[in-house]
Amino acid sequence: MKRIKTKKQPKIENEEALRVGQAIRRIRRERKMKQAELAVLVQMQPAQLCNSEKGNNLPSLKTLGRICKALGVTVNDLLYPRSELAAQSAEAGAGTPVGDGAGVPATLSPGERLYEPLSARGILRCTQTAEQDAAIDERVVAMLLQRILDHLALETMCGVNKHATIPLNVSFNVDANGAEQLASLVRMHFGIASAAAFDYVELLENNGLRVIFSQLPAPLESLSFFDAKNNNAFIVVSDAMTPERQLFKIMYELANIFLYTRTGNALVYDTDGTRHFAKRFAAVMLMPQTAVQTSVARAGILPEQWTFEMLLRMKARFGVSAEAFLYRLDELSLLPRDGALLESLSKAIKQYYLKTSFKEPAGEVSRMSRNVRFTDLLLCAKFNPENAKEVRKIESRVRKNYPLDESIPVVKASAKNVDKKRSGPVRPKRAK
């Protein structure tokens, strides 16, 4: 006789794990957080958090505490879900910004608020493209979120102004003329008019904007995030590109930020129109018409006299790629109209790019400071002993995960050698 298998009743702890997991997932979604984002905040792997939300395991009390802090609830809210919690979450979603305290216990100290989720802070991605979405996985999201969270935490610890000093909400037409007018307005606020700047990254950061150089998977080259609470932004650019390409992509993302605020903080989808606008804005920002025309006139170069060597010498003054400068010359009618010289020079540049794996002809002109403001904030935060524990964590992540920053000193300088004039020469010991 066949033995009939009876379905085992779930154990009490399994029921509790399922109840807690469902509560975590529900509240996380109400807070508009992704699993990867919450996993970073609570120091878990995304797969571990996923298992917990499915009820496969019950997190430890210590981990539950971190989850509660990230979600702005109490442990009891997860163990014994109450209707008051749902009402509170609904109220927060109805128009009260979560980052301003809605759904977060008022007893949280400023230090505990350092790592509120980006969605709670009103920091959202500006653009969306098929290429970017294909390259972004949970690990990339977690890394970018951590970089931004560390930056925000250091700003809070140092008590610096988080607002951009230039207006990011500007009205303009999404066409070539609109791009030129917007670039002229931004340059006016930067105080450089039509002059070429020496270090555009420093210029942006001096006006409050945040620029982060980071490792990004190909074909992902750059991303931008708008900080609605502080009317500011984060621009993330890949470390794998040449400085000239990085500079162009930074300005390209700045255009995307303006497009994002123009649409009422709605995600900007990559289309021919938006892509052309952003490229035009970047070109005008880096190569203003007056500056290019004046430089060419002072060099006495006629349209038919351009050579490959002269092109490289002139483009270095603006810190842009040879290809970008060539097409800017053509836009400004500084090349022959028949297009023959444009085609010839373009072919020479592309052959060089293919031969050297897209290195820049005549050497790269590095005119940018990379992640210097982040390191300045890190050093400044060390002066307050109350920040010691958090700064050590950030510094550890910098050394472990951000190879680019290792070349920048992130620890206190060691004591300098004693002046030889005062101490005198070091005498060898006498042999016994």
N, C-alpha and C positions, 0 to 999 in steps of 0.2 A: 504494500500500500504506500502510495506516494505521500511523503510528508509535506503538508501545506506550510509554506513559509509565511510567517506573519510579519507584517511591517512593524519594525521597532518604533516605539514612541520616542520622540526627540527628548534628549536630556534637558534638565533645567538650564544648565549652562549654555547649551546650544540655543535655546529659546532666548536667553538673555543676550547672547552674542548677536542673534538675528535682530532683536529689538534695537540694540545699540547701533548696529550697522545701518539699519533702515533710518534711524534718527540722524546719524551722521550724514548719510546721503541726502536726506530731505533738507536738512538745515544748510548743507553745503550748496545745494542747488538754489535754495532761497537766497543765499548770499551771492549767487551768481559766480561761484568759484569752480574751477576745474579740479579734477583729482590731482593732477600734477602740481598745481599751485598749492593745494592744501598739503600735499606730501612734503613739499619743500619746507613749509612753515613748521611742520610737526616732526621733521627729521625722519621721515619714513620713505621707503621705496614706493613708487606708485603701485606696484604689484601688491605690496603688503597692505596698503590702504584699500585697494580694490577688494582684497580678500576679506578685510574687516567689514567693509560696507555690505558685502554679500552675506555676512554672518558666519563665515568659515572659521573665524577666530575672534576672540575677545581681546582687545588691546589691554596692555598693562595699565595700572592706575596712573603711572607716570606719563605714559603716552596719552591716556585719556585726558589728563590735565592739559597737555600741550594742545590737543585737539579742541578742547573747550576754550582755551585762550584764543586760538586762531579763529574759532567760529563765534566767539563772544557769548558763550552760554556757560552753564554750570554742569558739573558731572551729573547731578540729579536730572537735568534736562535731557541727558542721553539715556540714563538708566531708567528713568520714569517719565517719559514724555508727557507734557501737560498741554492743555488747550491754550494756556496763557502764552506759551512759547510761540505757537502758531500765530496767535493774534499779534504778538510783538513783531514777528517776522513779516507779516502782512502789512503792518503799519510802516515798517522800515521800507518795504518795497513800494509803498504808495506815494513816496516822495521825500522821505527823510533820508538824507545821505547816511549810509551805514558808517562811512569813515568818520563822521562827525559825532559818533557815539551811539547811534540807534542800534539796539540789540546788543550793545557791549556794556558789561557791568561798569558802573561809575567808579568802582573801587580800583580799577586798573590804574597802575602807576604809569607815568610817561614812558619809563623804560619798557614796560610790558606792551605799550602801544607801538613800539618801534617797528614791529613786524606784522602790522595789520595787512591783510591781503590786498593786492593791487586793486582789485575790483572795489574793495571797500574804500580805498583812497581815491577812486575816480580816475585811475590810470588805465587807459585802454589802448589797444593797438589801433593805428590810424589806417593802415592799408591792407588789402588782401589781393594776392595774386596766386594763380595756379602753381607757379614755380615755387613760390615761398611756402605754400601749404604742403607741397610735396616734400620739401626739405625739412620742415619743422616737425619733430617728433617730441615725445614727452621729455626726453633728456635735454633737448635744446630749450624747450619752454622753461623747464626747471632751472637751467643754468642762467637764462636771461632774467627770469624773475628774481633769482638770488642776487645777481649783479645789481639790479635796480633797487631791491630791498636793502642791500648793504649800503648803497649810495644814499638812499633816503635816511637810513638809520644814522649814518655819519653826519648828514646835514642837521638832523635833530640834535645829536649829541653836541655838535659845535655851535648850535644856535644861529645858523646862518639864514639869510633870507632865501626862501625857496621860490620866490616869484621871478619870472622873466622880466627884464627891464624894457623889453620891446613888446609892442602889442602883437598878439598872435591871432586876434579876431579882426580880420580886415576884409572889407568888401572889394571884390575885383571880378573881372570877366575871365572865364577860363578859355583864353586864346592867347596868341602871340603878344598882342599889345598889353593884355592884362598881366602876362608874365613879366614883361619889361617894366611896367609901372610898379608892380609889386616889388621887384628887385630894387628899383630905384628908391622906393619908400624904405625898405629894410636897410639899404646902405646909408640912407640919410639918418636913420635911428642909430646905426652903428657909428656914425660920425666919420665915415670914410668917403662919402660922396662917390666920385668916379675913380678914386685911387685904388691901386692894387694893395691888398693887405699882406703883411709878412707872414702872419700865422692866423689863419681863419678859425682854427679850433679854439685858440686862446681868445679870439674876438667873440665867438659865440658864447664861450664859458664866462667871459667877463660881463656878458649881458644876461647871465643867469641860466642859459640853456645847458643841458647836460649831454655830453658826447662820450660814448663808451666804445672803445676798441675791443673787440672780442673775437674768439674763434667761432666761426659759423660754418655749417656744412654747405658744400656746393650744391646747387647754384645760388644759395642764399648769400646776398652781398650786403644787405642793409635792412633795417627795420626802424620804425618810429612809433613812439608811444606818447599820447597826450596826457598831461597831468592837469585835469580839469580843476581840481581843488586849488592849485597854486597858479593856474594859467601858465603852465610851463610844459616842457616836453623832454623826452629822452630820445636821442638818436644813437642807434647801435649800428656800427659798421664793421665789416669783416677785416680781420688782421691779415688775410692772405693776399690782398690786393696791393698794387703799387700805391705810393702816397698820392699820386695824381688822380688815380681812380677813386681812392678813398675820399679825397677832397670833393670830387664831383658828386659822389653818392651822398655825402653829408648834405650838400646843398639840395640835391634831389629829394632827400627825406624832409628837409626844411620846407620845401614846396608842398609835400604831402601833408605836413602838419597844417599849413594854411588851408589846403583843400578840405581837410577834416573839420576844422573849426567853421569854415564857410558853409558847410552843409549841416550845421547844428550838431556837431560832434557825432556825425554818422560815419560809419566805416566807408572808406573810399575804395571802390573797386578799380582795378587796373584796366583801363581801356585806352584806346588810341589817343583819345582827347586828353585824359589826365596824364598819360605818359609823356606826350608831346609837351604839355604845359610844364611839367616838372623838369624836363630836360632843358627847355628854353629858359626857365627861371634860373637853373643852375649855371647855364652858359653865361647869362647876363650878369649874375652875381659875381662870377669869377673873372669874366672878361667884359667889363663895361665898354660900351661903344666908344665913348670919348677917350678912355685910357688906351684902347687898342689903336685907334686912329692916330692919336698923338704919338705913341711909341713908334709906329710905322713911319709917320711923317718925319720925325726927328732922325730916324735911321736913313731916310731918303730912299726907301725901297719902293719902286714902281711895281704895279701889278704883275708885269711879265718878268720881273727880275727875281722872283722868289726861287730859292734853291732849298734843297733838303737841309743843308747845314744852317742856312739863315733862319729857316723855320724853327729848328731846334734851339738856336740861340734866343730867338724872340719869345718862344713859348715858355722858356725857363723863367722869364720875368713875371709870369702870371701863375706859375706853379701848376699848370694844367698839362694834360697829355698832348702829344703832338697831333693826334687825330682830332681832338676837340678844338685845338687852336686853328687847325687847317680849316675846319668847317665854319668856325667863327669868322675867319678871314673871308670866306666865300659869302657868308651872310651879309657882311658889311661891304661887299663889292670891292674888296682889296685884292682880288685875283682876276685874271682875264675872264671875260664873260663867256667865251666859247667853251669853257670847262675842261680844256685839254690839260692845262697845268694842274688843275685840281685832281683830275684822274691820275696823272702821273705821280704826283706827290702822295696821293692816297695809296696807290699801289706800292710805293716804296716803303711807306709806313707799315702797311699790312704784312709785307714780306719780312720786315724786321721783327714784327710781333710774332709771326709764326716761327721764325728762326730762333728766337730767344725765349719762347714760352711766355710771350706778352710782357716782356720787360720793356722799360721805356728807353727810347733812343737817347744817346748822349748821357746816360746815367739818370738815376732818379733824383729829383729835387725834393728832399724831405723838408717841408716847411711847416710841420705841425707838431704840436706837443700832444703826446698820447697818454691819456688817463692821468695827467698830472694833477688835475683838480681833485680827483678821487684820492690820490696819494696825499695831497695837501690836507684834505679833510681827515684822513687816517692819522696823520702825524699830529694834527691839531687836537683830535679827540683824546690822544694819549695824555694831554696835560691835565685832564680831570681824572683823578684816581677812581671816581665812581664808574667811569667807563671802561676800566681796565679789563674786566672779564669779557665784555662784548667786543672790545677792540681786538683782543687776542683771538677770538673766534673769527672775526673778519680777516685779520692778518693771516691766519692759518689758511683760510679759504683762498686768499690772494696767492699765497705761495704754492698751494696745491693745485688750484684749478685755473688760474689766470696766468699762463706763462709769460704773456706780454709784459705784465707788470713787474716781473722779477728783476728787470733791468733798472727799475726805479727804486731807490732806497725807501723801504717801508719800516725801517727800525731806526732807533736813535743812533746818531753818528757816534762812532767810538772815539775815545779821547785821542787827541792829536799827539804826535810825538813831541817831546820837549825840544824847544829851540836849541839848535846846536851851539849857537853863540853863547847861550846862558849855561848850558850843561857842559860844553866842551867836548872834545873828541873822546870816543870810547877807547880806553887803553887796554891792551891785552894783558891777561894775567901773567905774572912772572912764573917761570918754571921753577919748581922746587929743586 
